[in-house]
């Protein structure tokens, strides 16, 4: 082997070491330096991300290829941007999506429930032949809308977001997967421009509390704050959008509809904000807590209880 080449196995070991030595945070498609090194290196070399690394370990890597990989690794370290912003690609449940700085990197645990991933519960038991209209509220890059359309070929999906930039990225992904006839993109501030009713509502809203926002590492601060900060109306618990969502949800739900809501690590804040709301907490690969499911009946009971509390002068 000439001194201008190395092997892919050796290059991956060196790339992981460089990432390990840097003050990086993960969580945008990978959870550790090894997986990030594999992702960035294979992507830069134009190799499939699901390549068999053992089979490719002795593949020669030229000097030019090495320099290209080091340049990409260097950008990751210097900018602290999520790798997906550098590659312009993110994968969710094995499905590729275009992504850039206009949207957060897709990583919703709702995707597991839609795709019925290993280690996660399916929400199919809550659905039926009546499930025809689906809403993906706060759609971002459109990934949940696309996954829903792929999982349930009989449904149509409205994908709504307040951000024109996010909807422009969602359009790229809807077109990428050939779902223009089944996914409609809607510009809407919450429920404002969604007058219809739905059988299934998916929502991964801004929910991060004030303390959570203050603690975010640089990689997360690179994402649009409007997609993360749940206290933009002044609350400390991050539940501003969720309060709006639940207060008006019944006006947008058909008789047997369910609402699937992501709240990440903010379950304690959610339960404190909605103590009388009976939620189902399906199992995900992160356990119970990142996602909850609400039936129409549960929301009706909560609204009734909430009305009695308000009449009695309680919050």
C-alpha positions as CSV (number, residue, x, y, z in Angstrom):
1,X,0.0,0.0,0.0
2,X,1.5,3.4,-1.0
3,X,1.7,6.1,1.6
4,X,-0.9,8.1,-0.3
5,X,-3.6,5.6,0.4
6,X,-5.1,4.0,3.5
7,X,-8.0,1.6,4.1
8,X,-11.6,2.5,4.9
9,X,-11.3,0.7,8.2
10,X,-8.3,2.7,9.3
11,X,-9.9,5.9,8.1
12,X,-13.1,5.2,10.1
13,X,-11.0,4.6,13.2
14,X,-9.2,7.9,12.8
15,X,-12.4,9.8,12.0
16,X,-14.1,8.4,15.2
17,X,-11.0,9.4,17.2
18,X,-11.2,13.0,15.9
19,X,-14.9,13.2,16.7
20,X,-14.4,11.7,20.2
21,X,-11.8,14.3,21.0
22,X,-14.1,17.2,20.1
23,X,-16.8,18.7,22.4
24,X,-19.7,17.5,20.2
25,X,-23.3,16.6,21.0
26,X,-25.2,13.9,19.1
27,X,-28.9,13.1,18.6
28,X,-29.6,14.2,15.1
29,X,-29.6,10.7,13.5
30,X,-26.7,9.2,15.5
31,X,-26.0,9.0,19.2
32,X,-22.2,8.5,19.3
33,X,-18.9,9.4,17.5
34,X,-18.6,6.0,15.9
35,X,-21.9,6.1,14.1
36,X,-21.3,9.7,13.1
37,X,-17.9,8.9,11.7
38,X,-19.4,6.1,9.6
39,X,-22.2,8.3,8.4
40,X,-20.0,11.2,7.3
41,X,-17.3,9.0,5.8
42,X,-19.5,6.7,3.8
43,X,-21.6,9.7,2.6
44,X,-18.4,11.6,1.5
45,X,-17.1,8.6,-0.3
46,X,-20.5,8.0,-2.1
47,X,-21.0,4.6,-0.5
48,X,-24.4,3.3,0.8
49,X,-24.9,4.1,4.4
50,X,-26.0,0.5,5.0
51,X,-22.7,-0.8,3.6
52,X,-21.2,-3.9,5.3
53,X,-18.2,-2.3,7.1
54,X,-16.4,-5.6,7.6
55,X,-16.5,-6.3,3.8
56,X,-15.2,-2.7,3.1
57,X,-12.6,-2.6,5.8
58,X,-9.7,-3.1,3.4
59,X,-11.1,-0.9,0.6
60,X,-8.3,1.5,-0.4
61,X,-9.0,5.2,0.2
62,X,-7.0,7.6,-1.9
63,X,-5.2,10.7,-0.7
64,X,-7.9,12.9,-2.3
65,X,-10.7,10.9,-0.7
66,X,-9.0,11.2,2.7
67,X,-8.7,14.9,2.3
68,X,-12.4,15.2,1.4
69,X,-13.4,13.2,4.5
70,X,-11.1,15.2,6.8
71,X,-12.6,18.4,5.4
72,X,-16.2,17.2,6.2
73,X,-15.2,16.0,9.7
74,X,-13.5,19.3,10.2
75,X,-16.6,21.2,9.3
76,X,-18.6,19.1,11.7
77,X,-16.2,20.0,14.5
78,X,-15.7,23.6,13.7
79,X,-19.4,24.6,13.0
80,X,-21.1,22.3,15.5
81,X,-23.8,21.9,12.9
82,X,-25.8,18.6,12.9
83,X,-24.3,16.2,10.3
84,X,-27.6,16.2,8.5
85,X,-27.1,19.9,7.6
86,X,-23.7,19.1,6.1
87,X,-25.0,16.1,4.1
88,X,-28.4,17.7,3.3
89,X,-29.9,14.3,4.1
90,X,-31.6,12.6,7.1
91,X,-33.0,9.2,7.6
92,X,-36.1,8.4,9.6
93,X,-37.3,4.8,9.9
94,X,-35.2,3.8,6.9
95,X,-36.7,6.5,4.7
96,X,-34.4,9.3,3.3
97,X,-35.4,13.0,3.6
98,X,-33.9,16.2,2.4
99,X,-33.1,18.6,5.2
100,X,-31.3,21.9,5.6
101,X,-31.1,24.8,8.1
102,X,-34.7,25.9,7.5
103,X,-36.1,23.0,9.5
104,X,-35.1,20.9,12.5
105,X,-33.5,17.5,11.7
106,X,-36.3,14.9,11.8
107,X,-36.1,12.6,14.8
108,X,-39.6,12.2,16.1
109,X,-40.5,9.2,18.2
110,X,-43.9,9.4,16.5
111,X,-42.2,7.9,13.4
112,X,-41.7,4.7,15.3
113,X,-45.4,4.4,16.1
114,X,-46.4,5.1,12.5
115,X,-43.8,2.7,11.0
116,X,-44.3,0.1,13.9
117,X,-40.6,0.0,14.4
118,X,-39.0,-2.8,16.5
119,X,-39.2,-1.9,20.1
120,X,-42.2,0.5,19.7
121,X,-45.9,0.0,19.9
122,X,-48.1,0.4,16.8
123,X,-51.0,2.8,16.8
124,X,-52.9,0.7,14.3
125,X,-55.1,-0.6,17.0
126,X,-56.5,3.0,17.5
127,X,-57.2,3.3,13.8
128,X,-59.7,1.6,11.4
129,X,-61.5,1.8,8.1
130,X,-62.8,5.2,9.4
131,X,-59.3,6.6,9.3
132,X,-59.2,8.5,6.1
133,X,-58.0,12.0,6.9
134,X,-54.7,12.6,8.6
135,X,-53.2,15.8,9.8
136,X,-49.5,16.3,10.5
137,X,-49.4,19.6,12.4
138,X,-46.0,21.3,12.8
139,X,-44.9,19.2,9.9
140,X,-41.3,20.7,9.5
141,X,-39.7,18.9,6.6
142,X,-42.8,16.8,6.1
143,X,-41.2,13.5,7.3
144,X,-44.2,12.4,9.4
145,X,-46.6,13.2,6.7
146,X,-44.6,11.1,4.2
147,X,-44.3,8.2,6.6
148,X,-48.0,8.3,7.3
149,X,-48.8,8.3,3.6
150,X,-46.4,5.4,3.1
151,X,-47.8,3.4,6.1
152,X,-51.5,3.8,5.2
153,X,-52.0,4.0,1.4
154,X,-55.7,4.7,1.8
155,X,-55.3,8.0,3.7
156,X,-54.8,11.6,2.6
157,X,-52.7,13.9,4.6
158,X,-52.6,17.6,5.4
159,X,-49.2,18.7,6.4
160,X,-49.3,22.1,8.1
161,X,-46.7,24.5,9.4
162,X,-46.5,28.2,10.3
163,X,-43.1,28.5,8.6
164,X,-43.0,29.1,4.8
165,X,-39.4,27.9,4.8
166,X,-40.4,24.6,6.4
167,X,-43.2,24.1,3.9
168,X,-40.7,24.7,1.1
169,X,-38.5,21.9,2.4
170,X,-41.6,19.7,3.0
171,X,-42.5,20.3,-0.7
172,X,-39.1,18.8,-1.7
173,X,-39.8,15.7,0.3
174,X,-43.3,15.2,-0.8
175,X,-42.1,15.4,-4.4
176,X,-39.1,13.2,-3.7
177,X,-41.4,10.4,-2.6
178,X,-44.1,11.0,-5.3
179,X,-46.9,11.8,-2.9
180,X,-48.2,15.0,-4.4
181,X,-51.6,13.5,-4.9
182,X,-52.0,12.4,-1.3
183,X,-50.3,15.1,0.8
184,X,-51.5,18.7,0.8
185,X,-49.2,21.3,2.3
186,X,-51.0,24.0,4.3
187,X,-49.6,27.3,5.8
188,X,-51.3,27.6,9.2
189,X,-50.6,29.1,12.6
190,X,-51.8,26.3,14.7
191,X,-55.4,25.6,13.9
192,X,-56.0,29.0,12.3
193,X,-56.3,27.8,8.6
194,X,-57.4,24.2,9.2
195,X,-61.2,24.4,9.3
196,X,-61.7,20.7,8.6
197,X,-61.9,17.6,10.8
198,X,-59.5,14.7,10.9
199,X,-59.4,11.0,12.0
200,X,-55.8,11.0,13.1
201,X,-53.7,14.0,14.2
202,X,-49.9,13.8,14.5
203,X,-48.1,16.7,16.1
204,X,-44.5,17.1,17.1
205,X,-44.7,20.8,18.3
206,X,-42.3,23.2,20.0
207,X,-42.3,21.9,23.6
208,X,-38.9,22.6,25.1
209,X,-39.1,24.4,28.5
210,X,-37.1,27.5,29.4
211,X,-34.6,25.5,31.4
212,X,-34.3,23.0,28.5
213,X,-33.7,25.8,26.0
214,X,-31.0,27.2,28.2
215,X,-29.2,23.9,28.4
216,X,-29.3,23.1,24.6
217,X,-25.9,22.3,23.1
218,X,-24.7,24.1,20.0
219,X,-26.0,21.4,17.6
220,X,-29.5,22.0,18.7
221,X,-29.1,25.8,18.8
222,X,-28.3,25.5,15.0
223,X,-31.9,24.5,14.4
224,X,-34.8,27.0,14.0
225,X,-35.8,28.2,17.5
226,X,-39.4,28.4,16.5
227,X,-39.5,24.6,16.2
228,X,-38.1,24.0,19.6
229,X,-39.0,26.7,22.1
230,X,-42.3,25.9,23.8
231,X,-42.3,29.1,25.8
232,X,-42.5,31.7,23.1
233,X,-45.6,33.1,24.7
234,X,-43.9,33.5,28.0
235,X,-44.4,30.3,29.9
236,X,-41.5,28.5,31.6
237,X,-42.9,25.0,31.1
238,X,-42.8,24.9,27.3
239,X,-46.5,24.1,27.0
240,X,-47.7,27.2,25.2
241,X,-48.4,25.6,21.8
242,X,-49.7,22.4,23.5
243,X,-52.3,24.5,25.5
244,X,-53.5,26.0,22.2
245,X,-53.5,22.6,20.5
246,X,-55.6,20.9,23.1
247,X,-58.0,23.7,23.8
248,X,-59.3,23.6,20.2
249,X,-58.5,20.0,19.2
250,X,-62.1,18.7,19.5
251,X,-63.2,21.2,16.9
252,X,-60.9,19.4,14.4
253,X,-61.5,15.7,15.4
254,X,-64.0,13.3,13.9
255,X,-66.0,10.9,16.1
256,X,-63.4,8.2,16.6
257,X,-60.3,10.4,16.0
258,X,-57.1,10.2,18.0
259,X,-54.3,12.7,18.6
260,X,-50.7,11.6,18.8
261,X,-48.5,14.2,20.5
262,X,-44.7,14.3,21.1
263,X,-43.4,16.1,24.2
264,X,-39.9,14.6,24.5
265,X,-38.4,14.9,27.9
266,X,-41.2,17.3,29.1
267,X,-43.7,14.7,30.5
268,X,-43.5,16.2,34.0
269,X,-44.4,19.6,32.7
270,X,-47.2,18.2,30.5
271,X,-48.8,16.3,33.4
272,X,-48.5,19.3,35.7
273,X,-50.2,21.5,33.0
274,X,-53.0,19.0,32.3
275,X,-53.5,17.0,35.5
276,X,-57.0,15.7,34.7
277,X,-56.3,14.7,31.1
278,X,-56.2,10.9,30.7
279,X,-53.5,10.1,28.2
280,X,-52.2,6.8,26.8
281,X,-48.4,6.5,26.8
282,X,-47.3,4.1,24.1
283,X,-43.9,2.3,24.3
284,X,-41.1,3.7,22.1
285,X,-37.4,2.8,21.9
286,X,-37.0,5.5,24.6
287,X,-39.6,3.9,26.8
288,X,-42.8,5.6,27.9
289,X,-43.0,9.3,27.9
290,X,-41.8,11.0,24.7
291,X,-45.2,10.4,23.0
292,X,-48.7,10.3,24.2
293,X,-52.0,9.4,22.5
294,X,-55.3,11.1,23.3
295,X,-58.7,9.8,22.2
296,X,-61.6,12.2,21.4
297,X,-63.4,10.8,24.5
298,X,-60.5,11.6,26.8
299,X,-60.4,15.2,25.4
300,X,-64.2,15.5,25.9
301,X,-63.9,14.4,29.5
302,X,-61.0,16.8,30.1
303,X,-62.9,19.7,28.6
304,X,-65.9,18.9,30.8
305,X,-63.6,18.7,33.9
306,X,-61.8,21.9,32.8
307,X,-65.1,23.7,32.5
308,X,-66.2,22.7,36.0
309,X,-62.8,23.8,37.4
310,X,-63.0,27.2,35.6
311,X,-66.6,27.7,36.8
312,X,-65.4,27.0,40.3
313,X,-62.6,29.5,40.0
314,X,-59.8,27.0,39.7
315,X,-57.1,27.2,36.9
